[in-house]
């Protein structure tokens, strides 16, 4: 793989997003051109070989006809009264030799027609010219060979081009991503990237402080959207939890209190989401209490409400209650509760940090 020179790397590092994109398009466009040229030549080669296949079939038919004619002549000589015995023997011997060569040609032609190996057929056919037999030849075999060579050369060139441009493409993609990210940075961060970490340490600290101050002031006018959506996702998972519970739980006196507790918990989660959105510190603390409840539910409530039931029989031996295993239900409830716990903790921690950062910049 060719290495980029220092000058090329420096040039690429100064590219804008559009320049990097255009450079990548130019490389990809060249690769597409190579592929299109190869595809066109392959189609031409297919057309030539298809034509040669038809010619080969005709050649085989002609050879078969000529073999039948020689066989007929060979038989006719046996009863030809106009010729002497020695002439008939001599002619029959010559025809026998011709027939032998022609059958060999027929056999070779069929073999290479099946393999579609026309170049070898022509070479072999040239070696079997002991007698003068009119057989159609493949006139454009040289063109097939030429196109095959061109396709191979183009593929080699394309492979080499790709290999040589791998590092360039990688550098351009990195520059494209870097410039795209850079354009979204705040002015303070852009300025920091242009400074030396050692010589301009004080200036960097000053710019970082300005950036944090600006970011904190902006928080006064922004909603805590991510934590809000995380809490709404928890509400959705809690609804799924209740549906799974009601759908699988055996009817008992425990079903009603568990259902009521979960419905109340769902309402509180929704209220918490609305409060967290406006940076309410009290509800952020309450959310930690919700986390504790979820932990208790995982280790106490789920095992308790999903206790396996044994079969109960009445006095006559009829089944009153079927034996039920809650292994699958417990797994589902554990997974849902675990995901909810993680989301609540993530929303709470983020809210706490945002509230603390926001309070530093409130007037």
C-alpha positions in Angstrom: 0.0 0.0 0.0 1.4 3.4 -0.9 1.9 5.8 1.9 0.7 9.4 1.8 3.5 12.0 1.8 3.7 14.6 4.5 2.6 17.3 2.1 -0.5 15.3 1.1 -1.5 14.7 4.7 -1.1 18.4 5.5 -3.2 19.2 2.4 -6.0 16.8 3.5 -5.9 18.1 7.0 -6.9 21.6 5.7 -9.8 20.2 3.6 -13.3 21.5 4.4 -16.2 19.0 4.7 -17.2 19.7 1.0 -13.7 19.3 -0.3 -13.3 15.9 1.5 -16.6 14.7 0.2 -15.8 15.8 -3.4 -12.4 14.1 -3.2 -14.0 10.8 -2.0 -16.6 11.1 -4.8 -13.8 11.4 -7.4 -12.1 8.3 -6.1 -15.3 6.3 -6.0 -16.3 7.6 -9.4 -13.0 6.3 -10.9 -13.6 2.9 -9.4 -17.2 2.9 -10.8 -15.7 3.8 -14.3 -13.3 0.8 -14.1 -16.2 -1.5 -13.1 -18.4 -0.3 -15.9 -15.7 -0.8 -18.4 -15.1 -4.3 -17.1 -18.8 -5.1 -17.2 -19.1 -3.8 -20.8 -16.2 -6.0 -22.0 -17.6 -9.0 -20.1 -21.0 -8.5 -22.0 -19.1 -8.3 -25.3 -17.2 -11.5 -24.4 -20.4 -13.3 -23.6 -21.9 -12.2 -27.0 -18.8 -13.4 -28.9 -18.8 -16.8 -27.0 -22.5 -17.2 -27.6 -21.9 -16.7 -31.3 -19.0 -19.2 -31.2 -21.2 -21.7 -29.4 -23.7 -21.6 -32.2 -20.9 -22.0 -34.8 -19.5 -24.9 -32.8 -22.9 -26.7 -32.9 -23.1 -26.2 -36.6 -19.5 -27.6 -37.0 -20.5 -30.7 -35.1 -23.6 -31.1 -37.3 -21.5 -30.7 -40.5 -19.0 -33.3 -39.2 -21.7 -35.8 -38.4 -23.2 -35.3 -41.9 -19.8 -35.8 -43.6 -19.2 -39.0 -41.5 -22.5 -40.4 -42.7 -21.7 -39.6 -46.3 -18.3 -41.4 -46.0 -20.0 -44.4 -44.4 -22.4 -44.6 -47.4 -19.6 -44.3 -49.9 -17.6 -47.0 -48.1 -20.6 -49.4 -48.3 -21.3 -48.5 -52.0 -17.7 -49.2 -53.1 -18.2 -52.9 -52.1 -20.7 -53.5 -54.8 -19.3 -51.1 -57.5 -18.9 -53.4 -60.6 -17.3 -50.7 -62.7 -14.1 -50.8 -60.6 -11.7 -53.6 -60.3 -11.3 -55.5 -57.1 -7.9 -53.8 -56.3 -9.3 -50.3 -57.0 -12.2 -50.9 -54.7 -9.9 -52.2 -51.9 -7.6 -49.1 -52.4 -10.5 -46.6 -52.3 -12.2 -48.3 -49.4 -8.9 -48.1 -47.5 -8.5 -44.4 -48.2 -12.2 -43.7 -47.2 -11.5 -45.7 -44.0 -8.6 -43.5 -43.1 -10.7 -40.3 -43.8 -13.5 -41.7 -41.7 -11.1 -42.4 -38.9 -9.8 -38.8 -38.9 -13.3 -37.3 -39.3 -14.6 -39.3 -36.3 -11.7 -38.1 -34.2 -12.5 -34.5 -35.2 -16.1 -35.0 -34.3 -15.2 -36.4 -30.9 -12.8 -33.5 -30.2 -15.4 -30.9 -31.3 -18.1 -32.4 -29.0 -15.7 -32.5 -26.1 -14.6 -28.8 -26.4 -18.2 -27.7 -27.2 -19.4 -29.0 -23.9 -16.5 -27.3 -22.1 -16.9 -24.2 -24.2 -13.1 -24.2 -24.6 -12.9 -22.8 -28.2 -9.2 -21.8 -28.1 -8.2 -25.5 -27.4 -10.6 -26.7 -30.0 -9.0 -24.5 -32.7 -5.5 -25.7 -31.7 -6.6 -29.4 -31.8 -8.5 -28.9 -35.0 -5.3 -27.5 -36.6 -3.4 -30.7 -35.7 -6.0 -32.9 -37.5 -5.7 -31.5 -41.0 -4.7 -34.8 -42.7 -7.5 -34.5 -45.2 -9.2 -31.5 -46.9 -12.6 -31.2 -45.2 -14.6 -28.0 -45.3 -15.3 -27.1 -41.7 -16.4 -23.6 -40.5 -13.6 -22.0 -38.5 -14.0 -19.6 -35.6 -12.9 -16.3 -37.2 -13.0 -14.0 -34.2 -11.2 -16.3 -31.7 -8.4 -13.7 -31.6 -10.9 -11.0 -30.5 -12.1 -13.3 -27.7 -8.5 -13.8 -26.6 -7.9 -10.1 -26.8 -10.9 -9.1 -24.7 -10.0 -11.7 -22.1 -6.6 -10.1 -21.8 -8.2 -6.6 -21.6 -10.5 -7.7 -18.8 -7.7 -9.3 -16.8 -5.6 -6.1 -17.3 -8.5 -3.9 -16.1 -9.1 -6.0 -13.1 -5.5 -5.8 -12.1 -5.5 -2.0 -12.6 -8.7 -1.7 -10.5 -7.2 -3.8 -7.7 -4.0 -1.7 -7.8 -6.0 1.6 -7.8 -8.1 0.5 -4.8 -5.0 -0.6 -2.9 -3.1 2.6 -3.6 -6.1 4.8 -2.6 -7.0 2.9 0.6 -5.0 5.2 2.8 -6.2 8.3 0.9 -9.8 7.3 1.3 -9.4 6.6 5.0 -7.7 10.0 5.5 -10.4 11.8 3.6 -13.2 10.0 5.6 -11.5 10.9 8.9 -11.2 14.6 7.7 -14.8 14.6 6.6 -16.0 13.4 10.0 -13.6 15.7 11.8 -14.7 18.8 9.9 -18.4 17.9 10.3 -17.9 17.6 14.1 -15.8 20.7 14.2 -18.5 22.8 12.5 -20.9 21.9 15.4 -18.5 22.9 18.2 -18.9 26.1 20.2 -16.6 29.0 19.4 -14.7 28.4 22.7 -14.0 24.8 21.8 -12.9 25.7 18.3 -10.4 28.2 19.7 -9.1 25.6 22.2 -8.3 23.2 19.4 -6.1 25.8 17.7 -4.0 26.4 20.9 -1.0 24.6 22.2 -1.8 22.6 25.4 1.5 23.6 27.1 2.2 27.2 26.0 -1.4 28.4 26.1 -2.6 26.5 29.2 -4.0 29.6 30.9 -5.9 30.7 27.8 -7.3 27.2 27.4 -8.6 27.2 31.0 -10.1 30.6 30.5 -11.9 29.4 27.3 -13.2 26.2 29.0 -14.6 28.3 31.9 -16.3 30.6 29.4 -17.8 27.6 27.6 -19.1 26.0 30.9 -20.6 29.4 31.9 -22.4 29.8 28.6 -23.6 26.2 28.7 -24.9 26.6 32.2 -26.8 29.8 31.3 -28.4 28.1 28.3 -29.7 25.4 30.7 -32.0 28.0 32.2 -34.0 28.0 29.0 -33.8 24.3 28.0 -36.0 21.4 29.2 -34.4 18.3 30.7 -35.6 16.3 27.7 -33.4 13.2 27.8 -34.3 12.4 31.5 -38.0 13.1 30.6 -38.0 10.6 27.7 -36.2 8.1 29.8 -38.9 8.3 32.5 -41.6 8.0 29.9 -39.9 4.9 28.7 -40.0 3.5 32.2 -43.8 4.3 32.3 -44.3 2.3 29.1 -42.3 -0.7 30.5 -44.3 -0.5 33.7 -47.6 -0.8 31.7 -46.0 -3.9 29.9 -45.1 -5.3 33.3 -48.7 -5.0 34.5 -50.1 -6.6 31.3 -47.6 -9.5 31.6 -48.6 -9.9 35.2 -52.3 -9.9 34.6 -52.1 -12.2 31.6 -50.1 -14.9 33.4 -50.9 -14.7 37.1 -53.1 -17.2 38.8 -56.3 -15.6 40.2 -55.9 -15.1 43.9 -56.4 -12.6 46.7 -52.9 -11.1 46.0 -53.8 -10.1 42.5 -55.9 -7.0 43.4 -53.4 -5.3 45.8 -50.5 -6.0 43.5 -52.4 -4.5 40.6 -53.4 -1.3 42.6 -49.9 -0.8 43.8 -48.5 -1.0 40.3 -51.1 1.3 38.8 -50.4 3.9 41.5 -46.7 3.5 40.9 -47.3 4.1 37.1 -49.1 7.3 37.8 -46.3 8.5 40.1 -43.7 7.7 37.4 -45.6 9.8 34.9 -45.9 12.7 37.3 -42.1 12.3 38.0 -41.4 12.5 34.3 -43.2 15.8 34.0 -41.4 17.2 37.1 -37.9 16.0 36.0 -38.4 17.8 32.7 -38.4 21.2 34.6 -35.4 20.3 36.8 -37.4 19.7 40.0 -34.9 18.6 42.7 -37.5 17.2 45.0 -38.9 14.8 42.4 -35.3 13.8 41.5 -34.9 12.6 45.1 -38.3 10.9 45.0 -37.1 9.0 41.9 -34.3 7.5 44.1 -37.1 6.2 46.4 -38.7 4.6 43.2 -35.4 2.9 42.6 -35.4 1.4 46.1 -39.0 0.2 45.4 -37.8 -1.5 42.2 -35.0 -3.2 44.0 -37.4 -4.5 46.6 -39.8 -5.7 43.9 -37.0 -7.6 42.2 -35.9 -9.5 45.3 -39.1 -9.7 47.3 -42.3 -8.9 45.4 -41.7 -10.8 42.2 -40.7 -14.1 43.9 -43.7 -13.8 46.3 -46.4 -13.0 43.7 -45.1 -15.7 41.4 -45.0 -18.6 43.8 -45.6 -21.9 42.1 -49.0 -23.4 42.7 -49.6 -27.1 43.3 -52.7 -28.9 42.0 -55.7 -29.0 44.4 -58.4 -31.7 44.3 -61.9 -31.8 45.8 -63.4 -34.7 47.8 -64.4 -36.6 44.7 -60.8 -36.3 43.3 -61.6 -33.6 40.6 -59.0 -31.0 39.9 -60.0 -27.7 41.4 -56.7 -25.8 40.7 -54.2 -27.0 38.1 -50.5 -27.1 39.0 -48.8 -24.0 37.6 -45.1 -23.2 37.2 -44.2 -19.5 37.1 -40.6 -19.9 36.0 -41.2 -18.1 32.6 -43.3 -15.3 34.3 -40.6 -14.7 36.9 -37.9 -14.3 34.2 -40.0 -11.8 32.3 -40.8 -9.8 35.5 -37.1 -9.8 36.5 -36.0 -8.5 33.1 -38.6 -5.8 33.0 -37.9 -4.6 36.5 -34.1 -4.7 35.9 -34.4 -2.5 32.8 -36.7 -0.1 34.6 -34.3 0.2 37.5 -31.4 1.0 35.1 -33.4 3.7 33.2 -34.6 5.3 36.4 -31.1 5.5 37.9 -29.7 6.9 34.6 -32.5 9.6 34.4 -32.0 10.5 38.1 -28.2 10.8 37.9 -28.4 12.9 34.8 -31.1 15.1 36.3 -29.0 15.6 39.5 -25.9 16.7 37.5 -27.9 19.0 35.3 -29.7 20.6 38.2 -26.4 21.2 40.0 -24.8 22.7 36.8 -27.9 24.8 36.2 -28.0 26.2 39.8 -24.5 27.5 39.5 -25.6 29.9 36.8 -29.0 31.0 38.0 -29.2 34.8 38.7 
